[in-house]
């Protein structure tokens, strides 16, 4: 009995310490939501994946992989270059065709993947929506993610998602 009580006391102490360190009230609705959001790598194609938590629904729409939930939508397409052009040539074409109104977020090489992303504000039917357009390029193909979000503070989430693309 004393051993069981000691284990219970230890578990309560650990849970309390975790909740105070993480900033979550262990009994709050926010804590329950965070626990239920499991970040995982979602397979996009045979070779590409990206970190999209399990709170998103998904579908295929005209060949595009789409993840969505209220306030956030992700459209993903993969294009085959069949080694017809180098990564630098593909990057140059993508930059040339990107909107002149864009605000570049990042442009760097990460292992075998060259990553280029920019922020763009789009207006449709009088409503402004922010989007991060991310290109992840390898010698044989590239993945485009168009990441739309309603809240300005979600730009960091969109940028992190863009950087999560992996090629195997």
C-alpha positions, 0 to 999 in steps of 0.5 A: 500500500505504501509503495502504491501511494509513493508511486502515485505521489511521484506521478502527481509530482511529475505531472505537476512539474511538467505542466508548470514547465510547459506552461500548460494547466494539466487539467485545462482544455488547452492541455487536452488539445495539445496532447491530442495533436500528434505531430507526424510525418505524413507521406505525400508521395513514395519519396516525399513527406511533411510534418502535419499534425493529426488534427488536419483532414485530408483529401486528393483534389485534382491530383493535389494532396490537400490538408485542411482544418479551420483557419489553415489549408495546405495544398501539395503538389510534386513535379518530376524534373526527370533530371532534365535540369539541375536544381539551380536551373529549377530554382531559377525558373521557380524564382522567375515565375514567383510573384514580384509582390512576394516577401522571401522567407528562406532560401538555403540548402539542407542536405540534398534538398534546396529550400525556397519559400516566400510569403504572399498576401492574396486577395480573393473576393475582397478577403485577404489571405496570407500564404507561404509558398514553399519549394523543396527541390532535389535533382529529380523532382520538387515539392510545392506546398501552398500553405494558407492561414487566417491568422498572422501569428500562424506564419511561424507555423507555416514556415516550420511546416515548409522546412519539414519536407523530407525526401527519401 
